[in-house]
Amino acid sequence: MAYDFSKLKANITETEEWLMRELSGVRTGRATPTLLDGIKPEAYGTRTPLRELGGISVEDARTLRIIPWDKTLLKTIEKAITDADLGVGISTDDQGIRISFPELTSERRVQLSKIAGDRAEQAKVTLRSHRTDALKALETAEKAGGIGEDEVKRLKGEIQKLINAGNEALVKVLHRKEEEIAH
């Protein structure tokens, strides 16, 4: 009986994608619409992602412009951005909202690097739990009599190789983000 690694591989990929999404929300020197992904203003009786309430565009390296499709939501969107405490300047006009991101200080860059490191550590912990799950499934299969002892040893090595590769990928994602924060 051959052991199926597809679930473990899918979990590793999912963890890496989660880390990339998390780090995309960590602000660097450039303004990107993904920085606003976590903001969900109260609209029409439900919390709605900001990107579904209007167009978000980049005006320049440190300025985003939000033009809501329903102008009555301007104050609600402005309040949600203020409540998110992103450390940005907000100005409203009759057309929409302009969000200005201040220049990053060296203290803030250090803070952002720590946040990125914490998120990467969370991802590594998740990988370790995926490894534990895979090893338990392997032991269950061994007890059921489907896999021999030598084969179990070899498969445990394969699982560890996949986890090591996943960890390396997470470290690369983190280093890219740290480089982005530093510049």
C-alpha positions in Angstrom: 0.0 0.0 0.0 1.5 3.4 -1.1 1.1 6.3 1.3 -0.7 9.3 -0.1 1.2 12.6 0.5 -1.4 14.8 -1.3 -3.1 16.0 1.8 0.2 17.0 3.5 1.4 18.8 0.3 -2.0 20.6 0.1 -1.7 21.7 3.8 1.9 22.9 3.3 0.8 25.0 0.2 -2.2 26.3 2.1 0.1 27.4 5.0 2.5 29.2 2.6 -0.4 31.0 0.9 -1.8 32.0 4.3 1.5 33.5 5.3 1.7 35.5 2.0 -1.8 36.8 2.6 -1.0 37.8 6.2 2.2 39.5 5.2 0.5 41.4 2.3 -1.4 43.2 5.0 1.8 44.3 6.8 2.4 47.8 5.5 5.7 48.7 3.8 6.8 51.9 2.3 4.4 51.5 -0.7 0.6 51.9 -0.6 -1.2 48.9 -2.0 -4.9 48.1 -2.0 -4.2 44.8 -0.1 -3.4 46.8 3.0 -7.2 47.5 3.2 -8.3 43.9 2.8 -9.0 43.4 6.5 -11.3 46.4 6.7 -15.0 45.5 6.7 -17.4 48.5 7.2 -21.0 47.9 8.3 -23.0 48.3 5.1 -26.6 47.3 4.4 -26.8 45.5 7.8 -23.7 43.4 7.4 -19.9 43.6 7.5 -18.8 43.9 3.9 -15.2 43.9 2.6 -14.1 47.3 1.5 -13.3 46.2 -2.1 -16.9 45.2 -2.6 -18.2 48.7 -1.6 -16.1 50.7 -4.1 -13.1 51.1 -6.3 -9.7 51.2 -4.7 -6.9 52.7 -6.7 -3.3 53.8 -6.1 -2.7 57.5 -6.7 1.0 57.5 -6.0 3.5 55.5 -3.9 1.9 56.6 -0.6 -1.7 57.4 -1.4 -4.8 55.2 -2.0 -8.1 56.5 -3.3 -11.4 54.9 -2.5 -14.5 55.8 -4.6 -17.5 54.1 -3.1 -20.3 53.0 -5.5 -22.9 54.3 -3.0 -21.8 57.8 -1.8 -24.0 57.4 1.3 -21.4 55.0 2.7 -18.6 57.6 2.7 -18.9 58.2 6.5 -19.2 54.5 7.3 -16.1 53.6 5.2 -14.2 56.5 6.8 -15.1 55.4 10.3 -14.1 51.7 9.5 -10.6 52.9 8.3 -10.2 55.1 11.3 -11.2 52.2 13.6 -8.7 49.9 11.9 -5.9 52.2 13.3 -3.6 51.8 10.4 -1.7 55.0 11.3 -2.8 56.7 8.1 -4.1 60.2 7.1 -7.7 60.2 5.9 -9.3 63.0 3.9 -12.8 62.9 2.4 -14.3 64.9 -0.4 -17.6 64.6 -2.3 -16.2 61.9 -4.6 -14.5 59.6 -2.2 -11.7 59.0 0.4 -8.0 59.6 0.0 -5.7 57.6 2.4 -2.2 58.9 2.8 0.4 56.6 4.3 3.2 58.5 6.2 6.9 57.7 5.6 8.0 54.7 7.8 10.2 55.5 10.7 13.0 53.2 11.7 11.1 52.2 14.9 8.0 51.3 12.8 10.1 49.3 10.4 11.5 47.3 13.4 7.9 46.8 14.7 6.7 45.6 11.2 9.6 43.2 11.0 8.6 41.7 14.4 5.0 41.4 13.2 6.2 39.6 10.1 8.4 37.3 12.1 5.5 36.4 14.4 3.3 35.6 11.5 6.0 33.4 10.0 6.4 31.6 13.4 2.6 31.0 13.4 2.9 29.4 10.0 5.8 27.2 11.1 3.8 26.0 14.1 1.0 25.1 11.7 3.4 23.1 9.6 4.6 21.2 12.6 1.0 20.3 13.4 0.5 19.1 9.8 3.6 16.9 10.3 2.2 15.5 13.5 -1.1 14.7 11.8 0.7 13.0 8.9 2.8 10.9 11.3 -0.3 9.8 13.2 -2.0 8.8 10.0 1.1 6.8 9.1 1.2 5.1 12.5 -2.5 4.2 12.1 -1.8 2.7 8.7 1.1 0.7 10.2 -1.1 -0.7 13.0 -3.7 -1.6 10.5 -1.1 -3.8 8.9 -0.9 -2.1 5.6 2.7 -0.9 5.8 5.9 -2.6 7.0 8.4 -1.2 9.5 11.1 -0.3 6.9 8.5 1.4 4.8 7.2 3.4 7.7 10.8 4.6 8.5 11.2 5.7 4.8 7.9 7.4 4.7 8.7 9.3 7.9 11.8 10.6 6.2 9.7 11.7 3.2 7.3 13.5 5.5 10.2 15.3 7.1 11.7 16.3 3.7 8.3 17.8 2.7 8.1 19.8 6.0 11.7 21.0 5.6 10.9 22.2 2.1 7.8 24.0 3.4 9.8 25.7 6.2 12.3 26.9 3.6 9.5 28.3 1.5 8.2 30.2 4.6 11.6 31.6 5.4 11.9 32.8 1.8 8.5 34.6 2.0 9.6 36.2 5.3 12.9 37.4 3.9 11.2 38.9 0.9 8.9 40.8 3.2 11.7 41.9 5.5 13.6 43.3 2.5 10.5 45.1 1.4 10.1 46.6 4.9 13.7 47.7 5.1 13.6 49.7 1.8 
